[in-house]
Amino acid sequence: MEAGFDGVEIHGAHGFLIDQFLKDQVNDRTDKYGGSLENRCRFALEVVEGVVEEIGAERVGVRLSPFSDYNECIDSNPQALGLHMAKSLSKHGVLYCHMVEPRWDISGVNKESPYTLVPMKKAFHGTFIVAGGYDREEGNRAVAEDNTNLVAYGRLFLANPDLPKRFEIDAPLNKYNRDTFYTPDPVVGYTDYPFLEDNA
């Protein structure tokens, strides 16, 4: 906040620390932070409480990936996990809940899934954001059908610094290069994708 940011998104997804507490296939604790669903969610919600206390719930969002198996973080009942967290975050009054679609895969290829985030969206009373391989048409449809309030874009935004403008006029998109993801180079793969006017 002192640096001028509008808020904080707590990263509770993709096998990072909070996700390791949430998922029952990796959390083998026997204290109050392990075992039951409520216990496994305790650490995440304590982090939320701490951040909310510092900056206010209206400046806090949380990203979760209950269906993801990234970094071997798997849950035996991701639907129950996602629903419990959505309800709990709603009680804390955080600004938004940002969840990754069950179909999303770290490889970049969306897989078939019988599950949906719609029950979590209904359980959360703030702004609900989905992510996971959406394109322009899918994103518009998800919002139009009230399956989400907002759609987050990652890889497409990385490769298209003017993505909102491209979506607005339905312009062609730059293709992202997976080989340059997560590299230490400060330019290649991060700031070297052209804007529309550059292409012109």
N, C-alpha and C positions, 0 to 999 in steps of 0.2 A: 504494500500500500504506500509505503514511504517513497518507493521508486515511481509511483504514478500509475500503477496498474489498476484496473477496474475491479478485479476480484481474483479468486484462486480456484483452480480446478484441482481437486484431489484425485490423484491417479490411483485407482484401485483395480486396475485391469492388467491383463496380459502377463501374468506371472510375476509381477513386481511384489514388493513386500506385503502390501495390504491383501492382494489376491492370494498370497500364500497362506494367510490366516483364514480367508473365506472358504477355500476349497478343501473338501474332506479327504481327497486322495493325497494331499501333500501336507496338510496340517495334522500332525500326529501328537499334538500336545495333550496332556492329561490334566492341565489346570483349568482355570476359568476361561481360557482363550481357546480351548479345544473341545472336541466331542460334539455337542449338540449344535444345531444351526444357530441358536441364539449366542452360544459361547463363541463360535467361529466368527460371528459378525461383530462381536464386542469391540475388538481392536479398531476395526474400520469406523465404527460409530463413535468411539472415544476420540479418534482423530478428527472426525467431523465436529464433535462437540467442542474440541479445543480450538479449531480454526474459527468456528462460528462465534465462540466467546471473544476471540480477538478482533474479528472484522465484521461480524454480523452475518446472519443467514442469507441476507439478500445479496451478498457478494461471494457466495460459496456455491460451487458446482462439484459434482462427483462423477467420475468416469468408471464404469464397471463392464466386465465381460464375463458374465456368469457361464456362458456356453463355450467359452474359449478353452482350449487345452494347451495354450502356448506355454512354453517352459515347464511342461509336465504338470501344470496346475489344472486339475480336472475335478469336477464335482459330480457326485453320483446322482444328484437331483438339482440340476441347474435352474429348472423352472421355479422350484421352491426357494432357492437361494435368491434369484433375481426378484421374486415377488416380495420376499421378506425384506430385502434391502430397499426396494422401492417404497414399501409402506413405512419403513423406519426413517428413511430420508425425508419422506413427506411430513412425518411428525416433527422432524427437526426444522422444517420450513426452509430447507436450502433452495436456492434459486432454480437450479436445474439438476436433472439426472441425465447423464449421457451414457447410453448403453450400446454395446456392440452387438450387431445382429448374430443370431445363431448360425447363419449360413456363412459367415465370414471366416476365411482361412488365411493364415499368415503367408501362405504361398502367393496370395493375390488372386486365387481362383475361388469364386463362391461355390460352396457345396450345397447340395439339397439338404433341407432340414424340415422336419415336421413341426418345429417349434416357431414361436413368434414372440415378439416383445410387446404385443398389444396388451396382454394382462398387466404387465409392469407399467405401461403407459397409463392404464386406467387406475392403477393403484397409487400413482404418484400425482400429487395435486399441484405441482409446479410445472415448469417448462420441461418437456421431455424431448431429448435429442437422440436420434439414431445415427449409427455409423456402420459402415461395412460394405464397401464395394458398390455404392449407389452411382448411377449415372443421372443425367438430367431428367429423363423421363420417369425413371423409378422414383427419384426424389420428389418430383412434382406429384406423382400419384400417391405416394405415402402420405404427404401432407393433405392432399385433397380428400383422401379416404379417412382422415382423422386417425391414422395409425401413429402419428408423431406430430410434434409442433415444429420441429426443425430437423434438418438433415446436415450432418457434418461430412465434409469431404477432406481426405488426406492426400492420397497419391495424385488425384486429379488437380488439387490445388497446388501441390508442389511443382507439377509440370506446367501449370497454367496460372501465372501470377495474377492474371486478370480474369479468373474463372467466373465471377459474377457477371461481368460484361459479356463473356462468351456465351454463358447460359441465357442471358437476356436476349441476345440476338441470334441464338442457336448457331454460333460460329463453330468451325472445326476446332478440335482440341489438339494440343501438343501431346505426343505419346511420352509417357514417363519411362525412364531407364532404370530398371531395378538394380543394375550393376553399380549405380552411383548412390544408392540409398545407404545412409549411415556411414559415409566415408568421412575421414578427417579433413578433406579438402574444403575450405570455406566457400569455394565458388562452384566447382564442378558438382552438378546434381542438385544445387540449391538456388543459385542466383543466375544460372546461365540459360534458363529456358526463355524463349522469346515472348514478348508481348504481341498482341495482334498487330499493332502499328509497325513492329519490327518486321513482321512477315510481309506487310504491305510494301 
